Amino acid sequence: MAAKKETNRQKMIGMMYIVLTAMLALQVSNTVLDKFVLIDEGLQKTAESTRADNLKTVRNIKRSVEDRGNRENDMQHYRKAQEVIEKGNEVLDLLKNTRERIIELSGGYDKKQQYANIEEENEVMAYMLGSESKQDGAAYQIQNTLVTYVEYINKVDSIVKVAPIALNAWEIEQFKKNEDQNNKDFAHINFEETPMIAALAVLSQFENDVLRAEAEVLKSLAQKVGAEDIPFDQVEAFVSPESRVVPAGTPYKAKVMLVASSSAAKPEMEANVGKIEVAEDGKGFLEFTANANNFDAEGKALRKWNGKISINTPQGLQTFDIEEEYIVQKPTLQFISAAIQTLYYDAGNTIQVAAPELGIHFNPEFKIAGGTLQKENNKGKITIVPNAKRVALTVKNNGALIGKQDFRVKPIPKPEIKILSGRNEIDQLRGGRVPSSLRAMAVPDQDFLETNPKDARYKVTDWEIMLVRNNTAIETLRAKDETINLSSIRQKAKKGDRLVIQVKDVKRKNYLDQIVAVPVGLQIFQYPINQ
């Protein structure tokens, strides 16, 4: 067997994880959740089409067995094909019943026959996970059923080897090194804190996984009885895209074939959008980057591609024309930041850019005007340092423009200087006795601290305290640290004197751990001594 490649299921889980993580971080609106309705509908249509093809394969096996005289060995292959369909029905019925129960728990349908509450996750999680200690939720039954089904499929035909479908997080490449995820089992990685519509999409993907496994073993059985040798009078060009709705900047993928084509006569295929790779079984595989410039109000653009399939037949060379429509979906860019519309001048403003529809295909390229840009280790995470009044950020994915964002820029607010005795600020009006020590603090603006904590690290680095009597300085203490001891002043101070405190210099440590000056000017405080 060749080395295992990443399965479609693993890719789907990776995409769902990225999308759901972004959703939880953003507390997104129904607009984004609505995209899952499209994903689920597309998966359901694909499942229906695959099951129809599989049933047709069984009919072809039966016809081929009859044409070959109903030999016992052929009949065994036909009986296996029937059993495969029956086993598949059992798994599909479980997934469909679970799907109906989730819809019911989330409120069913509204008056327009649309899902009543696509955001619902608590009821869904309770039903799918069950008791934490007993593992009696519906998800565990699904996992056991899928494991048993794959074991059965792999025993039907020694040639067929189907990869596991129901994986735990530690078995999925994307999560193996993720300490927050790699300890989750199948149920939690798929259905913990998962909105109802996302849970439906996951179940739909399982249906497709089951039907693809079913198709693989049926194809092998069909080959054993010559069921693929279908007369050429039934030949037609056929295109099977993975999805007709393709986010801009992601690959469009499709299978291109002659329905019931003969492996003995390998066809030639061509398309106006890219090269079609034709396998030995006569099936072609097409992949190209979907792109568009003009999107409608819903962010969609209708596109077409054309091609030809040519094959030698007993009647000579026959050519079949192909015209296939697909929809390019404009991705929705999401900017995750505490201060998304405003950045601070000459500070490191960290922003996470996400495009949930792109999933694992999200590979952003950034261009900025009005500042400098620094990429972080996490995909989509950047640090912007503005040097102008406005910043314009352009985002591309695999060369395709997917969005722009403009930011206002405002100066870093000056910190507030406070003089503390112990934990309290000194009372400049009432005064009191001479404290044993004083502390000078530069307190950052609260909004700036919340959005840019690495740039809001201040320290008073030069200040002095004078003991003044009759407008004459009796003693002066100067400090480079935030705290100063007043024992010498306490010994000389008398009632009626006053302390004059001057803060002369404040420094700030920025996001690069560099020390920069803060122009606060001369800050003067007075403290009357009346005890």
N, C-alpha and C positions, 0 to 999 in steps of 0.2 A: 504493500500500500504506500502511496505517496504521503509525504508529510502533511499533517492536517493543517488546513488553512482556517482562518478565523471564520466562524459560521455566521450566517445571516442573523441567527438568534443573538449571538454575542454582539454583533454590530448594532442590532436593535436595542439591546439592553444598554449599551454604551450611549446611544443617542438619547434614550429615555432618561438616563441618569443625568446627563448634562442639561437637558431641558427642564427636568423637574427641579434640579438644584437651582437653576436660574429663576424658576417660578417661585420657589420658596423664598429665595433671597429678595425678590422684587415684590412679592405679594401681588402677582400680576392680575390683570382684569380678565373678564370672560373673553375678550378679543383673542388673547393668546390661547386660552383653553379651547376656543372654537377651532383652532388649527388641528387639535386632536380629533375633532369630529371628522375632519377631512381625512386624516390619517387612518382612522378606524374604518371609515366608509371605503377607502381605497383597498385596505387589507381584506375587508369582507368581499368585495367584488373579485379580488384576486383569488380568494379561497373558493368562491363559487365557480369561477372559470377553471381552476385546477381540478376540482372535484368532477366537473363535467368532462374534462379531458380524461380523467382516470376511469370514469365509467365507460367512456368510449373505448379506452384501451382494453377493458375487460370484454366488451362486446366483440372487439377485433380478435381477441384471444379465442373466444368461443367460436367465431366464424372460421378462424384458421384451423382450430382443432377439428371442426366438422369437415373442412375441406381436405384435411389430411387423413380422414377415415376414423376419427375418434379412437386413436391408439391410446392404450392405457397410460403410457408415459406422458403423453400430451394431456390426457384427462387429469392427471395428477397436478400438472401445472395450472390448469383451468380451475380446479378445486382450490388450489392455493390462492389464486387471484380472487376468487369469491370470498374466501376466508379473510384475506387482507382487507377487502371492502367492509366486511362485517366488523372486524376489529377496529378499523378506522371509525366506523359509525359509533361504536361504544365510546371512544375517546371524544369524538366531535359532539355527541349528545351531552357528555359531562360538561364540556366547555360552553356549549350553548345554554344549558340549564344554569350554570354559574353566571353566565352573562345576563340571563333574564332575572335572576335573583338580585344581582347588583343593581340593575335598572329599577327593580321594584323597591329595594332598600333606599334608593336615592330619590324616591318620589314618583317614579314611573314617567309618564308623558304629560305634557301640558295640552291645552286646547288645540294647539297647532300640530299635535302629534310629534313634538320635539321633546328631547330629554328635559325633564322638569328642573333638574339640579345637577349640572355637570361638575360643580365644585365639590360636591359631597365626598368626604373622605373618611369620617369617623365610623359611620355605619359600615362602609366598605371594608375598612381595615379590621373592624371587629369580626365581621363575617369571614374574611379571608384568613386571618391569623388565628382566631379563636383564643383559647386559653394559652398563655405563655408557657405554662408548665406542661400542659397536656398535648400541645401541638395538634389540636383537633379542628383547626380551621379548614375551610374549603381549599385553600392553597396547598396544604399538605396532601390532601387527597389527589389533587391535580398532579402534584409532583410525582407521587407514587404511581399514578396511572401512566404518566408520560415515560417514566423510567421503564415500567413493565412493557409499554408499547414498543419502545426502541429495542429492548432486548428481544421481543418477539420478531420485529422486522428483520433484525440481523441474523435470526435463525431461519427465516423463510428461504433465503437464497444465499449461498456462501459467497457469491460475488459481491453482494451488496453489503456495505458497511456504513450505517448511518451514525453520525455523531450524536452525542447526548443532547437532549433538548432542555431538560429541567435542571439547570445548573445552579449551584450555590455561588455566592459572591467570590469565595476563595478559588473557584474553578474558572472564573472569567478573567481574561487577561487584563481588562481595564481596571479591575478592582483588586488584583492580587497585592499590589504595593500600597493600596490606599488604606491607611490605618482606621479611617472612619467607616469604611464599608466592608473590608475583607473578612469581617467576622459574622456577616449576615448570611442567614440561610436563604434558600430559594424563596420562601414565603415573604420574608422581610425585604429582600432586595427588590422584589417586584411589586409588593402591595402595601408596604408600610408608608403611611402618610401620603398615599397616592390618590389624587382626585378620581372620581368615578369614571370620567371619560378616558383618562389615561389607563385605568385598569381594564377598560373594555378594549383599548388598543393592544394591550399586552396579551389579552386572551385571543384576540384576532390573530396576532402574530403566532401564537401557539397553534392555532388552527392551520395556518399556512405551513408551519414546520411539519405538522403531522401529515398534511396532504402532499408536501414535497417528498417526505419519506415514503409515503404510499405510492407516489408516482414513480419513484426510483426503483422500487422492487417490482412494480407492475411492468415497467419497461423491460427489466431483465427477464421476467417470465414471458413477456411477449416475444422477445428475441429467441427464446428457446423453442417456440412453436411457429416461428416465421410469421407472426402476426403483423410485423412491420412491412411485409411484402404486399402492400396494398396497390391495386391497379392504378395506373397513372391517370385514368379518367376522373379520379376524385381529387387530384392534386390542386392545391390553391396556395397562394402566398399568404403567410401568416406572421404577424408581429405581436410579440408579447412583452410589453414594457413592464419594468418593475413598478413604475408608477407613471401615470399620465400628468401628474402635477409635480413639477420639479423646481425647487428653490433655485434662484439665480446663483451661479457660481458653483453649483454641485453637478456631479455627473448624471447624465441621462443614460440609463441602461435598458437594453431590450434584447430579447431573444428573437431572432429572425429565422424563419424556417419554411419549408414546404410541408404542409400537413400530410402525414402518412407518407413521407418521402422514403425512397429506397437508399439504404446505406451503400448499395453497390454502385450507385451513380451519384457522385459527389457534386452538388451544384456550385455555381459561381455566384457571388453576391457582391453588390456595390451599393453605395449610398452617397448622397450629395453632402453629407455632414461628417463623414469619417469612414475609416476602413472597417469592414465587417470581417471578423475572423471566423472562418468556416471550419468546424471540427470534423473529425472522421465520421461522425454519425449524421453528417449533413446539416447540422444546426449551426446557424450563424449567431455571433455575439457582437453587438454594437455598443459602443460607449463613446460619448462625446460630452463636452461641457456645455450645459444649457445656459443660455444667456438671452437677454432682451433689454431694450431701452425704453419702450413705451408700454407702461402698465396701466390697466384700468383703475377705477376707483377702489376696487377690492384688491389691488396689487397683483393682478394676474395678466398674463400676455399669452395669447394663443399663437402657437407656432406649428410648422409642418416640416417634415423631412420626406424626401423621395428616394426611392431605390429600385433595383431590379434583381431578380433571381433568374438565372439561366441554367438549364439542365438538358442533357442529351437524353432523348427518349426514343423508343422504336420508330416514332413518327418524325424524328429529327430534333433539332435544337428548339426548345420552347423557352420563352422569356415571359416572366410574370412581373408586372409593375406593382410597386408598393407606394402608397401615400399614407403617412401616419401623422395624426395630430397629437400634440402634447401641450401642456400648459406650464409656462414658467411662472412660478410663484415668487414674488419679491419678498426676500426675508425681512423680518421685523427686527430692527436693531434695538437693543436695550442697553442702556448705560446705567451701571450699578455704582452709585456714589452717594455719599451723604449730602453733597452739594452739587447736584447734577447740572444746574444751570449757571452756576457761578464758580469761578476758579480764583485762587489767590496769586497775585503777582509775585514772581521770583520765589515760588514755593513748590514743593513736590506734591502735586495733586494726583492721587492714585484713583484710577477709574477701571472698572471691569466692564468690558464690552461683550455682549452675548447676542447670538442669533439662534434662538431655539430651533427654528425650522431646519437649519443646516445640520444640526446634530454633529456626527463625527466628521462631517465634511467641512466644518468651520475651521478655516485656516486664514485668519485675517491679515491684511496688509494695511498699514496706517501711514497717512501723510498729514502733516500739520502745518498750519500757517499761523504766525503770531506767537511762536514759542518753540521749545525743544521737546523732543519725545524720547522716552526711554522705555523699552520693552522689559517686562518682568518675566519670571520663569513660567508662570501660569499663562496658558493660551488665552489671549484676549485681554490680559491685564497690562495696563500701561501707566506710566507716570508722566504727567504733562507739567512742564515748567514754563509758564507764560512770561513773555517779555513785551507784550503789547496790550492794548485795551480790550481786544477781542481775540479769541482763538477759534480757528476753523479746523475741524477734524474730518478727514475723508477716510472711509473704510471700504476696502475692496476684498473680495474673496476669490482666490484663484484668478486674479486679473479682472473680475467683474465687479463694477461699482454696486455696492449694496446699501450705501447710506452716507449721510453727512450730518454733522452736529456742530452748531455754533455755541460758544460759551462766552459769557461776559466775564471780565477780569476786574477784580477790585484789589486795592492795596491791603497788605497785612495790617490788621488793627493793632494799635499800640497797646502794650500791656498796662495794667493798672499797678502803680507802686503802692505797697502797703508796708507800714512799720508796725511790727508786732512786739508785744511784751508777753512772753509765754505764748498762749494760743489766741490772744485778743489783740485787736488794733489799739494803739495808744489813743487816748482822748485828748485831742489838741485844744479843746475848749476848757475842760475842767482840770486837766493835768493830774498831778498826784505826786507820790514820792518817786525818787529816782529808782528805776528798775535795775535789777542786777545785770541784765543784758538786754539787748535789742536785736531784732532780726529784720532785715530789709528784704522784701519779696517782690518779684515782678510777676504778677498774675495774668495769664493770657486771657484773651477774649474767649468766652465759653463756646461760641459757635466755631471759632477758628480751632480751638482745642479739639472739638468733636470731629471736625472734618480733616484736620491736618495735625494729628498728635505729634508726629515726628518733627514738625516745624515749629511747634509751640512749646519749646523747652527754653525757658528764660532764666537768667541769673543776674543779680546785682553784683557788679565786679569792682565798683569804686564808690565809696560813700564816706561821709565823716559826720561826727557829732561834736558840737561845741557847747561847753557850759558857759552861759552868758550871764553876766551880772552888771547891771547898769550900762547896758549896751557895750560891755567889754568882754571879750572872750577870755575866761579864766583858764580853760583847758580845752584842747582839741584832740580828738581821737580819729584816726583814719583807718579804714579797713578795705581789704580786697575780697574778703569773704562775706557771706550773707549775715553772719552773726558777729556781734562785737560785745566784749565784756566792759561793763561800766563801773567796776570797783573803784578805780582811781577817781572818777567823777563823784561817786557817792560820798567819798571821804571829804570832798571840798564843797559839795553843794549845800546851799542854805535856802531856807524858805524865801520865796520871792525871786529866786533865780529861774532861768528857763533853759531848756535844751533846744538848740537849733540843729536840725538834721538836714543834711544836703545829700541827695542821691545824684551822683555825677555821671555814672556810666552803667549801662545794661548791655549784656551780650545775649545772643540767641544761638542755640545749636540747631542747624537745619536738618533736613531729611538725609543729607549726605554726611552728617556728623561734623560739618564744618562750623566754626565759630564766626558769627557775623555780628557787626555792631547794630544796636537798636537806637535810633535817634529820638530819645525821650526828652531831651533837654534837661535843664537843671530842675530837679524836684526838691522843694523845700517844705519841711514840716517843723512845727513848733510845739513844745510840750512844757507848760508851766509847772514849776516845782512849788507845791503849797503844803508840804508836810515835812 
